[in-house]
Amino acid sequence: TNLHIAALPSLGLLGVTYIIARSGGLIGGARLGALFGKVSKNVRNYIGLGILSQAGVAIGLSLIVKQDFSGLGKVVEVTGISRITSGDQIGTIIITTVTATCIFFEIIGPILTKIALQKADEIHVEEEE
């Protein structure tokens, strides 16, 4: 199992859709949970931004999906002694999408967490003179 860097540009719409759907689900779920938990409006409005970072669990689950899909479907390519099925291709697309978006969220996640904490008035940043 490996990441196919050359496939990253082809993710385009799939990658963007995954980012939007995942972000919407996390932010909406966190907001709803905060609402049910009767958390202050300040925290409720920004808590979702603080949980966007992901990595290990998502990549681990994508590896399981790749393994489960392995060998499913029609053979689409035979190279040497290995045969690649449509299930293998789908698994590779899933791993590439999840890994690429993990990188995206690991870069912007901490930035958004800081912004969320500041806007929720949970931290105060002192400006240097």
C-alpha positions in Angstrom: 0.0 0.0 0.0 1.4 3.4 -1.0 0.5 6.9 -1.8 0.5 7.7 -5.5 1.7 11.3 -5.7 1.0 11.5 -9.4 -2.7 10.8 -8.7 -3.1 13.9 -6.5 -4.0 16.4 -9.2 -6.7 14.0 -10.4 -8.4 14.1 -7.0 -9.7 17.6 -7.7 -13.4 17.4 -7.2 -13.3 14.3 -5.0 -10.8 15.9 -2.7 -12.7 19.2 -2.5 -16.0 17.3 -1.9 -14.4 15.3 0.9 -12.9 18.4 2.6 -16.3 20.2 2.4 -18.3 17.2 3.6 -15.9 16.3 6.4 -15.6 19.9 7.6 -19.4 20.5 7.5 -20.0 17.3 9.4 -17.4 18.0 12.1 -18.4 21.7 12.5 -22.1 20.9 12.5 -21.7 18.0 14.9 -19.6 20.0 17.3 -22.0 22.9 17.2 -25.0 20.6 17.8 -23.1 18.8 20.6 -22.3 22.2 22.2 -25.9 23.3 21.8 -27.1 20.2 23.6 -24.4 20.6 26.2 -25.5 24.2 26.9 -22.1 25.5 26.2 -21.6 29.3 25.8 -22.5 30.8 22.4 -18.8 31.9 22.0 -17.5 28.4 22.3 -20.4 26.8 20.4 -19.8 29.1 17.4 -16.1 28.2 17.1 -15.6 24.7 18.6 -15.9 23.0 15.2 -12.8 24.8 13.8 -10.8 23.4 16.6 -11.4 19.7 15.7 -10.6 19.7 12.0 -7.1 18.2 12.3 -7.0 14.5 11.6 -4.4 11.9 10.7 -3.8 8.5 12.2 -7.3 7.2 12.5 -8.4 8.3 9.1 -5.4 6.9 7.4 -5.7 3.7 9.3 -9.3 3.3 8.3 -8.5 4.0 4.7 -5.9 1.2 4.8 -8.6 -1.2 6.1 -10.9 -0.1 3.3 -8.1 -0.6 0.7 -7.5 -4.1 2.1 -11.2 -5.0 2.0 -11.6 -3.7 -1.5 -8.5 -5.5 -2.7 -9.4 -8.1 -5.4 -13.0 -7.0 -5.8 -14.4 -6.2 -9.2 -13.1 -6.9 -12.7 -9.4 -7.2 -13.5 -8.5 -3.9 -15.2 -4.8 -4.3 -15.6 -2.2 -7.1 -15.4 1.4 -6.3 -15.0 4.0 -9.0 -14.6 2.8 -11.2 -11.8 0.3 -8.8 -10.2 -3.2 -8.1 -11.3 -5.0 -4.9 -10.5 -8.8 -4.9 -10.1 -11.3 -2.1 -10.0 -11.5 -2.6 -6.2 -7.7 -2.1 -6.0 -8.1 1.2 -7.9 -10.9 2.4 -5.7 -8.9 1.5 -2.6 -5.9 3.5 -4.0 -8.1 6.5 -4.7 -9.5 6.4 -1.1 -6.0 6.2 0.5 -4.7 9.0 -1.8 -7.8 11.2 -1.0 -7.6 10.6 2.7 -3.9 11.1 3.0 -3.9 14.3 0.9 -6.7 15.8 2.9 -4.9 14.8 6.1 -2.0 16.8 5.0 -4.3 19.7 4.2 -6.0 19.6 7.6 -2.8 19.1 9.5 -1.5 22.3 7.9 -4.7 24.5 8.4 -6.0 22.7 11.5 -3.7 24.3 14.1 -4.2 27.7 12.5 -8.0 27.3 12.7 -7.8 26.0 16.3 -5.9 29.2 17.3 -8.5 31.3 15.5 -11.4 29.4 17.1 -9.9 29.7 20.6 -9.3 33.5 20.1 -12.8 34.1 18.8 -14.4 32.0 21.6 -12.4 34.3 24.0 -10.7 31.2 25.5 -7.1 32.5 24.9 -5.6 36.0 24.7 -2.7 36.7 22.5 -0.4 39.4 23.8 1.1 41.6 21.1 4.8 42.3 21.2 6.0 45.9 21.2 
